[in-house]
Amino acid sequence: KELRGEDVTENSEYGASTYKGILTSQGESIATEFCLMNTMNLLILRFSDLYGYKLDENKEDFISNYIRQFQNLKEVQVSAEYHLSPLHLSDAVEAIYRCEGNTPSKIYNVAGNQQISEIELATAIKKKLNSSASIISHQGNSQINKFDSTRIKSELEWSEFKDIKNVLENMQADSVGKDGLKPGQVTK
C-alpha cells in the first residue's frame, strides 16, 4: 500500500517508495529480526526531516543545503508538491533522552508539529538571506504524508516540538556568511 496524504502512524503498513524509505524499512526489519533471534529489546525512533546543525559544520540537512544554494547559485530548484515535517535536532535528542528506560511502545514517530512546503521553506530562507537567486518550481515527487507523533507525546508526556517557522524567523541573517555561520554561532 502506498500512502498519499495520509497520517503515518507507528502501525501504518505501506510500501516505501523512496530510497531513504526503502533503506529505513529494511534496517528496521533486520534489527527487529536480530533482536527477536537474540531475545533483545528494541526501540525504534523514526525521525522526520532533521535540521538545527551549525551551518559551519557543512552538514547536508535541508536548511544548510538551501542556504548554500541561495549563496552560490542563480536559481534554486524546489518541488511544487513536496512537504517536510521538520524536526529540530534538539527535539531528536530530547526524544532519545525521554525514551531512556521509559518506553511502553517499541516504535515512535518523532516529527515536527508543522508541515512546510519546499516552496514556503525556500522562500523564507531566500528572504532571510536577501538573496537574488530565483526560485524555480518543478513538478516532483509528491510527499504530503504527515508523520503522527501522538504516541511519543502521550506515552512520554511531551507537549510540543520546536516550530520551524519561529526558528527561521529568529535565524540571524547577518551571521550567515558565504561559508555559513561564523565560527561559534548557532541558529536559534
C-alpha positions in Angstrom: 0.0 0.0 0.0 1.4 3.4 -0.9 0.3 6.4 1.3 -0.8 9.6 -0.4 -1.6 12.4 2.0 -2.4 10.2 5.0 -1.1 10.4 8.5 1.7 7.9 9.1 1.5 6.2 12.4 3.8 3.7 14.0 1.4 0.9 12.9 1.0 2.1 9.3 1.7 -0.6 6.7 2.9 0.9 3.5 5.4 0.3 0.7 8.3 2.6 0.9 8.7 4.5 -2.4 11.9 6.5 -1.8 15.5 5.3 -1.5 15.6 6.6 2.1 12.3 4.9 2.9 13.3 1.6 1.5 16.6 1.6 3.4 14.9 2.6 6.6 12.3 -0.2 6.4 14.9 -2.8 5.5 17.0 -1.6 8.5 14.0 -1.8 10.8 13.2 -5.3 9.6 16.8 -6.5 10.0 17.1 -5.0 13.5 13.7 -6.5 14.6 14.6 -10.0 13.3 18.0 -9.8 15.0 16.5 -8.8 18.4 13.9 -11.5 18.2 16.5 -14.1 17.5 18.7 -12.9 20.4 15.8 -12.1 22.8 16.8 -8.4 23.0 14.6 -5.4 23.4 14.4 -3.0 20.5 13.4 0.7 20.4 13.0 2.4 17.0 12.7 6.2 16.8 11.6 7.3 13.3 12.8 10.9 12.9 11.4 13.1 10.2 13.5 15.8 8.4 16.2 16.9 10.8 17.6 20.5 11.0 19.4 22.6 13.5 23.1 21.9 12.8 25.6 24.6 12.9 25.9 25.8 9.3 29.7 25.9 9.5 29.7 22.1 10.1 28.9 21.7 6.4 26.1 19.2 7.1 23.7 18.0 4.3 20.4 18.9 6.1 17.8 20.7 4.1 18.3 24.2 5.6 22.1 24.1 5.2 21.6 22.9 1.6 19.2 25.7 0.8 21.5 28.4 2.3 24.4 27.2 0.3 22.3 27.1 -2.9 21.0 30.7 -2.3 24.5 31.9 -1.7 26.1 30.1 -4.7 23.5 29.7 -7.5 21.4 31.9 -9.6 18.4 29.5 -9.5 17.2 27.2 -6.8 15.1 24.3 -7.8 12.2 23.2 -5.5 9.4 20.7 -5.8 5.9 22.1 -6.1 4.4 19.2 -4.2 7.0 18.2 -1.6 6.3 18.9 2.1 8.5 18.4 5.1 7.8 17.7 8.7 10.9 19.4 10.1 12.3 18.2 13.4 14.9 20.3 15.3 18.0 18.4 16.3 17.4 19.3 20.0 13.9 17.7 19.8 15.5 14.5 18.4 18.0 14.5 21.3 15.1 15.1 23.8 13.3 12.1 22.3 16.3 9.8 22.9 16.6 11.2 26.5 12.8 10.7 27.2 13.0 7.1 25.9 15.8 6.1 28.3 14.3 3.4 30.5 10.7 4.6 29.8 9.3 3.0 26.6 5.9 1.3 26.8 6.0 1.0 22.9 8.7 -0.3 20.6 8.4 2.2 17.8 7.9 6.0 18.0 7.5 8.5 15.2 9.2 11.8 16.1 8.3 14.6 13.7 7.8 18.3 13.8 4.4 19.7 14.6 4.1 21.7 11.4 4.4 20.7 7.8 6.0 23.2 5.5 6.2 23.0 1.7 9.5 23.2 0.0 8.4 26.4 -1.7 7.5 28.1 1.6 10.8 27.0 3.2 12.9 28.2 0.2 11.0 31.5 0.1 11.6 32.1 3.8 15.3 31.3 3.6 15.7 33.4 0.4 14.1 36.4 2.2 16.2 35.9 5.3 19.4 35.9 3.2 18.2 38.7 1.0 19.3 36.5 -1.9 18.8 37.5 -5.6 18.6 33.8 -6.7 15.4 32.8 -8.4 13.2 30.0 -7.0 12.2 27.6 -9.8 9.3 25.4 -9.0 9.0 22.0 -10.7 6.8 19.0 -10.5 8.5 16.5 -8.4 7.6 13.6 -6.2 4.5 14.4 -4.1 5.1 13.8 -0.4 2.4 15.2 1.8 2.3 12.4 4.4 2.2 13.7 8.0 4.2 11.7 10.5 2.0 11.3 13.5 3.9 11.8 16.8 0.9 11.4 19.0 2.2 8.2 20.6 5.5 9.6 21.9 3.8 12.7 23.1 1.1 10.9 25.0 3.1 8.0 26.4 6.1 10.1 27.4 4.1 13.2 28.4 5.6 15.6 25.8 3.8 18.6 24.5 5.4 20.5 21.7 8.4 20.4 19.4 10.3 23.5 18.1 8.4 25.4 15.4 10.3 25.6 12.1 8.7 28.9 11.2 9.8 30.5 14.5 13.3 29.1 14.1 13.5 30.6 10.6 12.3 33.9 11.8 14.9 34.0 14.5 17.8 32.9 12.3 20.3 35.7 12.2 20.7 36.6 8.6 23.8 38.7 9.2 25.5 35.8 10.8 25.2 33.7 7.6 28.2 34.5 5.5 29.5 33.0 2.3 30.6 29.8 4.1 27.7 29.6 6.6 27.7 30.9 10.1 30.7 32.5 11.6 32.6 30.1 13.9 30.9 29.7 17.3 27.5 31.0 16.2 24.4 28.8 16.1 21.0 29.1 14.7 18.2 29.6 17.2 
